[in-house]
């Protein structure tokens, strides 16, 4: 066992050392040749919060074993103040459109994105004269589950994945390939990487792969033993239900190993010309929440445990390495960033601002605030919005309840300043945040 694990970690080390951060000359406002365009691989994990993964300050829970993701972080920039939505569909819609949820009416899991929206894949195709091949492989969940052609109707050239929010069984599930369903018995994470590697091998021009794992979302099923370290885990669901955390973490480890396989499948030239982006779509589920979060302050809530998730970027032209960047980032910024990387327009779009300058310059301009929300959920106890500036965070619930934190010194929202008289600094920041919200 020790020998096998050591060999695997050495393999990961060799693979990821091929992911280079070479310099590339890009033009501003003028056309760029296809040869200069980087590949983009965007990996989005489902329900992966800071308590389960990554080197986030003061998160003392048990971490998943993730040598691949750890190596990507060492070779690039980790954004530890990235905000997404508290649930999956709104986060995906925000990245796809570059818009806040109140503009698209996608505010909760299962909400439907209007087919009139222009998604990032179509935007890049339109702005670059179809210079990119694009694919979405994995979870979609912004259309009706029976609208099998929805991804391709939106402008996705190749779709292979899951239409609803989850699978009932990681080993027996329905895969939609460009509008046709088939039953798959291969472990979901493995199948999605199989599809990704196959699609990449067929590409002859720059590509944009959106790889949306359903892992580590429920149900908590044991991954294949070949993908995890803990060989004592069993498949008995009663045992799993009694200790879901071990299986949740194993699902992340299995995903990490399959990401290593995906990277290994790339040619040297592809590795050297690819930007890798890894994101968690919302916080950890309440069943497996760990310190410093609690089950009432994770997924589906506007607390940090629900909206502040890992974001790692490395690869082509990302010259800052092993950096933890504290700049504020929000989900719509990824639309603008992908467009910027692809040479598809300006460095801002709708509610997003490209963070590409931060790949090379620590002193690049940074956001003054970030915003996110949840609405339309049942029950609506947590519905509302939140926004923050550098030092303070306001949560405003639909029922009128408000919470106010000095987030720069109270990272995990222990002291609600609304319960006492605000000092002049806090009062000034609260006024500023209210003005920002009024201007959205």
RODO-2510 file (C-alpha; in nm, 4 decimals, decimal comma):
residues 440
     n   res          X          Y          Z
     1     x     0,0000     0,0000     0,0000
     2     x     0,2757     0,2474     0,0951
     3     x     0,4658     0,1694    -0,2249
     4     x     0,1548     0,2203    -0,4387
     5     x     0,0715     0,5534    -0,2711
     6     x     0,4314     0,6748    -0,3082
     7     x     0,4298     0,5862    -0,6776
     8     x     0,1057     0,7742    -0,7272
     9     x     0,2301     1,0911    -0,5590
    10     x     0,5518     1,0765    -0,7654
    11     x     0,3373     1,0425    -1,0770
    12     x     0,1352     1,3496    -0,9779
    13     x     0,4580     1,5433    -0,9148
    14     x     0,5887     1,4595    -1,2630
    15     x     0,2602     1,5419    -1,4308
    16     x     0,2125     1,8780    -1,2651
    17     x     0,5675     1,9916    -1,3217
    18     x     0,4766     1,9853    -1,6898
    19     x     0,2120     2,2541    -1,6275
    20     x     0,4194     2,5586    -1,7152
    21     x     0,3658     2,9291    -1,6638
    22     x     0,5491     3,0518    -1,9734
    23     x     0,5106     3,4087    -2,0936
    24     x     0,2759     3,4862    -2,3812
    25     x     0,2305     3,8078    -2,5742
    26     x    -0,1310     3,9113    -2,6138
    27     x    -0,2664     4,2105    -2,7963
    28     x    -0,5092     4,4612    -2,6498
    29     x    -0,7930     4,5509    -2,8804
    30     x    -0,6388     4,3896    -3,1894
    31     x    -0,6880     4,0427    -3,3281
    32     x    -0,4644     3,7669    -3,1944
    33     x    -0,3621     3,4581    -3,3831
    34     x    -0,5145     3,1253    -3,2927
    35     x    -0,1674     2,9955    -3,2102
    36     x    -0,1373     3,2470    -2,9261
    37     x    -0,4690     3,1563    -2,7617
    38     x    -0,4443     2,9488    -2,4429
    39     x    -0,6534     2,6442    -2,3740
    40     x    -0,8831     2,6862    -2,0738
    41     x    -0,9750     2,3986    -1,8440
    42     x    -1,2328     2,5061    -1,5868
    43     x    -1,2993     2,2489    -1,3151
    44     x    -1,5933     2,3083    -1,0847
    45     x    -1,6485     2,0814    -0,7853
    46     x    -1,9961     2,0420    -0,6375
    47     x    -2,0293     2,1273    -0,2652
    48     x    -1,6569     2,1561    -0,1858
    49     x    -1,5874     2,4127     0,0861
    50     x    -1,2726     2,5371     0,2549
    51     x    -1,3237     2,3109     0,5546
    52     x    -1,2722     2,0046     0,3325
    53     x    -0,9942     2,1267     0,1088
    54     x    -0,7100     2,3733     0,0859
    55     x    -0,4898     2,5844     0,3059
    56     x    -0,7425     2,8356     0,4367
    57     x    -0,6439     3,0106     0,7635
    58     x    -0,7906     2,8651     1,0809
    59     x    -0,9892     2,5865     0,9173
    60     x    -0,8899     2,2999     1,1400
    61     x    -1,1149     2,0244     1,0055
    62     x    -1,0015     1,7035     0,8425
    63     x    -0,8910     1,7761     0,4874
    64     x    -0,9288     1,5523     0,1858
    65     x    -0,6094     1,4089     0,0352
    66     x    -0,5534     1,6288    -0,2707
    67     x    -0,1943     1,6203    -0,4015
    68     x    -0,3040     1,7285    -0,7492
    69     x    -0,5014     2,0334    -0,6393
    70     x    -0,2310     2,1193    -0,3863
    71     x     0,0261     2,1149    -0,6648
    72     x    -0,1903     2,3354    -0,8857
    73     x    -0,2086     2,5820    -0,5961
    74     x     0,1696     2,5776    -0,5540
    75     x     0,2075     2,6544    -0,9239
    76     x    -0,0333     2,9442    -0,9267
    77     x    -0,2656     3,1713    -0,7316
    78     x    -0,5208     3,0733    -0,4676
    79     x    -0,7941     3,3331    -0,4198
    80     x    -0,9194     3,2977    -0,0637
    81     x    -1,1842     3,5715    -0,0845
    82     x    -1,3821     3,4266    -0,3734
    83     x    -1,7600     3,4431    -0,3359
    84     x    -2,0072     3,2213    -0,5174
    85     x    -2,3780     3,1703    -0,4538
    86     x    -2,4873     2,9470    -0,1643
    87     x    -2,6324     2,6885    -0,4048
    88     x    -2,5189     2,5373    -0,7314
    89     x    -2,7547     2,6593    -1,0061
    90     x    -2,7145     3,0314    -0,9264
    91     x    -2,3346     2,9988    -0,9202
    92     x    -2,3327     2,8225    -1,2563
    93     x    -2,5723     3,0770    -1,4052
    94     x    -2,3612     3,3665    -1,2754
    95     x    -2,0467     3,2245    -1,4372
    96     x    -2,2267     3,1345    -1,7598
    97     x    -2,3788     3,4826    -1,8001
    98     x    -2,1561     3,7164    -1,6009
    99     x    -2,4674     3,8432    -1,4209
   100     x    -2,6028     3,8474    -1,0675
   101     x    -2,8940     3,6150    -1,0024
   102     x    -3,1514     3,8913    -0,9689
   103     x    -3,0801     3,9801    -1,3343
   104     x    -3,1272     3,6231    -1,4640
   105     x    -3,3884     3,5133    -1,2064
   106     x    -3,1719     3,2149    -1,1115
   107     x    -3,1564     3,2380    -0,7345
   108     x    -3,1757     2,8839    -0,6019
   109     x    -3,0932     2,5249    -0,6946
   110     x    -3,3053     2,4070    -0,9850
   111     x    -3,3993     2,7523    -1,1136
   112     x    -3,4063     2,7794    -1,4927
   113     x    -3,1787     3,0004    -1,7004
   114     x    -3,3712     3,1731    -1,9798
   115     x    -3,2660     3,0607    -2,3267
   116     x    -3,2358     3,4271    -2,4272
   117     x    -2,9172     3,4598    -2,2199
   118     x    -2,5786     3,4598    -2,3919
   119     x    -2,3493     3,2148    -2,2149
   120     x    -1,9708     3,2404    -2,2030
   121     x    -1,9145     2,9649    -2,4605
   122     x    -2,1309     3,1374    -2,7208
   123     x    -1,9852     3,4777    -2,6314
   124     x    -1,6305     3,3540    -2,6960
   125     x    -1,7349     3,1899    -3,0231
   126     x    -1,9051     3,5088    -3,1400
   127     x    -1,6196     3,7400    -3,0408
   128     x    -1,3318     3,5269    -3,1718
   129     x    -1,4781     3,4127    -3,5030
   130     x    -1,5240     3,0636    -3,3603
   131     x    -1,1555     3,0290    -3,2700
   132     x    -1,2295     2,8002    -2,9745
   133     x    -1,3673     2,4511    -2,9489
   134     x    -1,5810     2,4243    -2,6378
   135     x    -1,7359     2,1488    -2,4316
   136     x    -1,9306     2,1195    -2,1096
   137     x    -1,8777     1,7816    -1,9482
   138     x    -2,0566     1,6997    -1,6246
   139     x    -2,3316     1,8704    -1,4301
   140     x    -2,5500     2,1317    -1,6065
   141     x    -2,8489     2,2018    -1,3747
   142     x    -2,9653     2,5363    -1,5149
   143     x    -3,2356     2,3919    -1,7431
   144     x    -3,5253     2,1506    -1,7072
   145     x    -3,3890     1,7972    -1,6669
   146     x    -3,5895     1,6816    -1,9692
   147     x    -3,4579     1,9597    -2,1954
   148     x    -3,1841     1,7358    -2,3271
   149     x    -3,0734     1,9767    -2,5999
   150     x    -3,0550     2,2805    -2,3710
   151     x    -2,6727     2,2991    -2,3459
   152     x    -2,6217     2,2796    -2,7225
   153     x    -2,9123     2,5195    -2,7818
   154     x    -2,7273     2,7707    -2,5628
   155     x    -2,4139     2,7365    -2,7765
   156     x    -2,2215     2,4509    -2,6154
   157     x    -2,0613     2,2586    -2,8999
   158     x    -2,0302     1,9305    -2,7106
   159     x    -2,2178     1,8289    -2,3981
   160     x    -2,1761     1,5027    -2,2105
   161     x    -2,3112     1,4958    -1,8605
   162     x    -2,5867     1,5249    -1,6060
   163     x    -2,8905     1,7462    -1,6539
   164     x    -3,0366     1,7463    -1,2967
   165     x    -2,8652     1,8505    -0,9753
   166     x    -2,7427     1,5074    -0,8685
   167     x    -2,7323     1,1381    -0,9488
   168     x    -2,9104     0,8787    -0,7387
   169     x    -2,6178     0,6387    -0,7642
   170     x    -2,2573     0,7175    -0,8568
   171     x    -2,2390     0,3760    -1,0275
   172     x    -2,5733     0,3761    -1,2094
   173     x    -2,6768     0,7049    -1,3636
   174     x    -2,8027     0,8726    -1,6786
   175     x    -2,5618     1,0520    -1,9098
   176     x    -2,6858     1,2943    -2,1742
   177     x    -2,4614     1,3274    -2,4806
   178     x    -2,5757     1,6103    -2,7069
   179     x    -2,9413     1,5335    -2,6455
   180     x    -2,9338     1,1540    -2,6173
   181     x    -2,9577     0,9731    -2,2843
   182     x    -2,7795     0,6521    -2,1952
   183     x    -2,7338     0,4547    -1,8738
   184     x    -2,3785     0,4509    -1,7377
   185     x    -2,2432     0,2138    -1,4725
   186     x    -1,8911     0,3589    -1,4580
   187     x    -1,8187     0,5673    -1,1465
   188     x    -1,9358     0,9188    -1,2355
   189     x    -1,6078     1,1005    -1,1687
   190     x    -1,4167     0,8503    -1,3784
   191     x    -1,6633     0,8698    -1,6660
   192     x    -1,6501     1,2495    -1,6759
   193     x    -1,2717     1,2392    -1,7036
   194     x    -1,2973     0,9655    -1,9678
   195     x    -1,5234     1,1955    -2,1686
   196     x    -1,2918     1,4924    -2,1140
   197     x    -0,9754     1,3159    -2,2230
   198     x    -1,1485     1,1719    -2,5289
   199     x    -1,2847     1,5107    -2,6333
   200     x    -0,9519     1,6911    -2,5837
   201     x    -0,7680     1,4342    -2,7944
   202     x    -0,9953     1,5196    -3,0867
   203     x    -0,9297     1,8943    -3,0777
   204     x    -0,7157     2,0699    -3,3374
   205     x    -0,7596     2,4280    -3,2169
   206     x    -0,7616     2,6050    -2,8790
   207     x    -1,0236     2,4587    -2,6483
   208     x    -1,2361     2,5670    -2,3542
   209     x    -1,3363     2,2707    -2,1393
   210     x    -1,5914     2,3277    -1,8619
   211     x    -1,5594     2,0138    -1,6461
   212     x    -1,8339     2,0122    -1,3840
   213     x    -1,7926     1,7239    -1,1417
   214     x    -2,0969     1,6250    -0,9381
   215     x    -1,8530     1,5115    -0,6679
   216     x    -1,8503     1,5470    -0,3747
   217     x    -2,2286     1,6133    -0,3771
   218     x    -2,4650     1,3644    -0,2154
   219     x    -2,5301     1,0745    -0,2240
   220     x    -2,2172     0,9857    -0,0296
   221     x    -2,1000     0,6667    -0,2010
   222     x    -1,7636     0,5017    -0,1695
   223     x    -1,5377     0,5654    -0,4687
   224     x    -1,3453     0,2778    -0,6308
   225     x    -1,0734     0,1605    -0,3937
   226     x    -0,8138     0,2278    -0,6630
   227     x    -0,8852     0,6000    -0,6260
   228     x    -0,8685     0,6382    -0,2484
   229     x    -0,6189     0,5855     0,0302
   230     x    -0,8534     0,4511     0,2978
   231     x    -0,9070     0,0902     0,1930
   232     x    -1,1293     0,0189     0,4938
   233     x    -1,4266     0,2135     0,3591
   234     x    -1,7222    -0,0081     0,2765
   235     x    -2,0239     0,0242     0,0464
   236     x    -2,2888    -0,0405     0,3123
   237     x    -2,5198     0,2618     0,3100
   238     x    -2,6031     0,2323     0,6801
   239     x    -2,2339     0,2594     0,7607
   240     x    -2,1967     0,5507     0,5189
   241     x    -2,4891     0,7359     0,6743
   242     x    -2,3365     0,6921     1,0189
   243     x    -2,0079     0,8522     0,9091
   244     x    -2,0695     1,0547     0,5912
   245     x    -1,7603     1,2753     0,6336
   246     x    -1,5166     0,9941     0,5518
   247     x    -1,7001     0,9247     0,2254
   248     x    -1,7354     1,2920     0,1380
   249     x    -1,3596     1,3387     0,1770
   250     x    -1,2917     1,0186    -0,0177
   251     x    -1,5026     1,1546    -0,3035
   252     x    -1,2798     1,4632    -0,3190
   253     x    -0,9664     1,2471    -0,3114
   254     x    -1,1020     1,0346    -0,5985
   255     x    -1,1772     1,3505    -0,7959
   256     x    -0,8241     1,4758    -0,7309
   257     x    -0,6740     1,1534    -0,8669
   258     x    -0,8903     1,1690    -1,1759
   259     x    -0,7859     1,5307    -1,2343
   260     x    -0,4262     1,4046    -1,2294
   261     x    -0,5223     1,1522    -1,4981
   262     x    -0,6798     1,4290    -1,7054
   263     x    -0,3638     1,6392    -1,6845
   264     x    -0,1497     1,3373    -1,7703
   265     x    -0,3537     1,2835    -2,0873
   266     x    -0,2538     1,6229    -2,2258
   267     x     0,0388     1,6503    -2,4619
   268     x     0,3366     1,8547    -2,3466
   269     x     0,2341     2,1334    -2,5837
   270     x    -0,1202     2,1307    -2,4471
   271     x    -0,0008     2,1439    -2,0859
   272     x     0,2259     2,4366    -2,1631
   273     x    -0,0586     2,6260    -2,3298
   274     x    -0,3372     2,5652    -2,0780
   275     x    -0,4811     2,7789    -1,7988
   276     x    -0,6295     2,5658    -1,5199
   277     x    -0,9100     2,7097    -1,3064
   278     x    -1,0545     2,5141    -1,0114
   279     x    -1,3590     2,6325    -0,8130
   280     x    -1,6029     2,5062    -0,5519
   281     x    -1,9601     2,5939    -0,6566
   282     x    -2,0870     2,6556    -0,3015
   283     x    -2,0050     2,5638     0,0546
   284     x    -1,9987     2,2282     0,2261
   285     x    -2,3288     2,0427     0,2906
   286     x    -2,4522     2,0611     0,6472
   287     x    -2,4195     1,6837     0,7042
   288     x    -2,0403     1,7060     0,6762
   289     x    -1,9655     2,0602     0,7958
   290     x    -1,6509     2,0938     1,0038
   291     x    -1,4986     2,3489     1,2396
   292     x    -1,4942     2,6484     1,2176
   293     x    -1,8239     2,6187     1,0306
   294     x    -2,1449     2,4774     1,1740
   295     x    -2,4381     2,3039     1,0056
   296     x    -2,6326     2,6326     1,0129
   297     x    -2,3604     2,8363     0,8407
   298     x    -2,2659     2,6364     0,5314
   299     x    -2,4342     2,5461     0,2010
   300     x    -2,7637     2,7270     0,1350
   301     x    -2,6732     3,0126     0,3711
   302     x    -2,5164     3,3535     0,3139
   303     x    -2,2499     3,2963     0,5778
   304     x    -1,8887     3,2479     0,4731
   305     x    -1,9293     2,8711     0,4944
   306     x    -2,1918     2,8925     0,2211
   307     x    -2,0441     3,1494    -0,0171
   308     x    -1,6634     3,1613     0,0298
   309     x    -1,5116     2,8693    -0,1617
   310     x    -1,1730     2,7670    -0,3074
   311     x    -1,0540     2,9223    -0,6329
   312     x    -0,7177     2,8154    -0,7795
   313     x    -0,5700     2,9372    -1,1081
   314     x    -0,2398     2,8329    -1,2656
   315     x    -0,0838     2,7548    -1,6014
   316     x    -0,0123     2,9562    -1,9141
   317     x     0,0979     3,3106    -1,8296
   318     x     0,0207     3,2761    -1,4588
   319     x     0,3586     3,3938    -1,3347
   320     x     0,2708     3,4316    -0,9675
   321     x     0,3321     3,0981    -0,7973
   322     x     0,2368     2,9592    -0,4585
   323     x     0,0499     3,2824    -0,3859
   324     x    -0,2528     3,3293    -0,1618
   325     x    -0,4299     3,6334    -0,3058
   326     x    -0,6712     3,8190    -0,0779
   327     x    -0,8365     4,0238    -0,3555
   328     x    -1,2137     3,9919    -0,3578
   329     x    -1,3576     3,7852    -0,6453
   330     x    -1,7186     3,6964    -0,7286
   331     x    -1,8711     3,4340    -0,9572
   332     x    -1,9592     3,6724    -1,2468
   333     x    -1,5897     3,7689    -1,2643
   334     x    -1,5122     3,4301    -1,4156
   335     x    -1,7148     3,5119    -1,7293
   336     x    -1,5064     3,8254    -1,7813
   337     x    -1,1861     3,6362    -1,6997
   338     x    -1,2541     3,3556    -1,9478
   339     x    -1,3449     3,6106    -2,2158
   340     x    -1,0271     3,8055    -2,1385
   341     x    -0,8124     3,4925    -2,1612
   342     x    -0,9695     3,4010    -2,4945
   343     x    -0,9163     3,7469    -2,6428
   344     x    -1,2936     3,7886    -2,6689
   345     x    -1,3335     4,1473    -2,5538
   346     x    -1,2809     4,3926    -2,2727
   347     x    -1,1753     4,3111    -1,9199
   348     x    -1,5256     4,3609    -1,7800
   349     x    -1,8709     4,2377    -1,8720
   350     x    -2,2080     4,2843    -1,7028
   351     x    -2,1402     4,2314    -1,3291
   352     x    -1,7966     4,0762    -1,3783
   353     x    -1,4438     4,2121    -1,3829
   354     x    -1,1551     4,0058    -1,5201
   355     x    -0,9030     3,8917    -1,2601
   356     x    -0,6473     3,8052    -1,5288
   357     x    -0,4190     4,0997    -1,4300
   358     x    -0,3763     3,9378    -1,0884
   359     x    -0,2195     3,6324    -1,2542
   360     x     0,0981     3,8350    -1,3058
   361     x     0,0730     4,1540    -1,1016
   362     x     0,0136     4,1666    -0,7273
   363     x    -0,0530     4,5404    -0,7564
   364     x    -0,3234     4,5139    -1,0229
   365     x    -0,6457     4,6975    -0,9453
   366     x    -0,8882     4,5063    -0,7270
   367     x    -1,2580     4,5056    -0,6541
   368     x    -1,3967     4,7349    -0,3849
   369     x    -1,6895     4,5028    -0,3070
   370     x    -1,8447     4,1639    -0,3855
   371     x    -2,2074     4,0553    -0,3781
   372     x    -2,4105     3,7366    -0,3804
   373     x    -2,7612     3,6190    -0,2980
   374     x    -3,0133     3,3381    -0,2655
   375     x    -3,3840     3,3642    -0,3412
   376     x    -3,6748     3,1438    -0,4368
   377     x    -3,5737     2,8568    -0,2092
   378     x    -3,8131     2,6450    -0,0028
   379     x    -3,8272     2,7125     0,2846
   380     x    -3,7113     3,0711     0,2366
   381     x    -3,5514     3,1068     0,5817
   382     x    -3,2076     3,1926     0,4413
   383     x    -3,3194     3,3915     0,1362
   384     x    -3,1617     3,7325     0,1036
   385     x    -2,8412     3,8966    -0,0119
   386     x    -2,4958     3,9693     0,1216
   387     x    -2,2187     4,2041     0,0212
   388     x    -1,8849     4,3056     0,1631
   389     x    -1,6062     4,5541     0,1184
   390     x    -1,2501     4,5061     0,2340
   391     x    -1,3381     4,5087     0,6044
   392     x    -1,7133     4,4659     0,6621
   393     x    -1,9880     4,2263     0,5538
   394     x    -2,3644     4,2789     0,5594
   395     x    -2,6196     3,9970     0,5405
   396     x    -2,9768     4,1085     0,4734
   397     x    -3,2412     3,8381     0,4869
   398     x    -3,5689     3,8558     0,3011
   399     x    -3,7549     3,8564     0,6350
   400     x    -3,5797     4,1812     0,7349
   401     x    -3,3210     4,0318     0,9709
   402     x    -2,9703     4,1714     0,9281
   403     x    -2,6238     4,0645     1,0375
   404     x    -2,3155     4,2834     1,0204
   405     x    -1,9582     4,1632     1,0716
   406     x    -1,6114     4,3109     1,0656
   407     x    -1,5048     4,0338     0,8321
   408     x    -1,1399     4,1412     0,8148
   409     x    -1,0933     4,0421     1,1799
   410     x    -1,3928     3,8121     1,2299
   411     x    -1,3471     3,5664     0,9417
   412     x    -1,6083     3,3209     1,0639
   413     x    -1,8780     3,5669     1,1695
   414     x    -1,8819     3,5224     1,5450
   415     x    -1,9819     3,8763     1,6488
   416     x    -2,2925     4,0325     1,4956
   417     x    -2,2314     4,4059     1,5285
   418     x    -2,6025     4,4757     1,4888
   419     x    -2,6578     4,3618     1,8476
   420     x    -2,4823     4,6706     1,9883
   421     x    -2,4347     5,0383     1,9084
   422     x    -2,2110     5,0748     1,6037
   423     x    -1,8938     5,2806     1,6293
   424     x    -1,8307     5,5536     1,3672
   425     x    -1,6158     5,3265     1,1476
   426     x    -1,8770     5,0511     1,1400
   427     x    -2,1562     5,3015     1,0796
   428     x    -1,9685     5,4506     0,7844
   429     x    -1,9095     5,1066     0,6308
   430     x    -2,2699     4,9986     0,6808
   431     x    -2,3854     5,3137     0,5016
   432     x    -2,1404     5,2463     0,2196
   433     x    -2,2628     4,8885     0,1758
   434     x    -2,6258     4,9990     0,1696
   435     x    -2,5404     5,2561    -0,0989
   436     x    -2,3632     4,9926    -0,3071
   437     x    -2,6666     4,7636    -0,2891
   438     x    -2,8984     5,0487    -0,3865
   439     x    -2,6842     5,1110    -0,6934
   440     x    -2,6854     4,7559    -0,8264
***
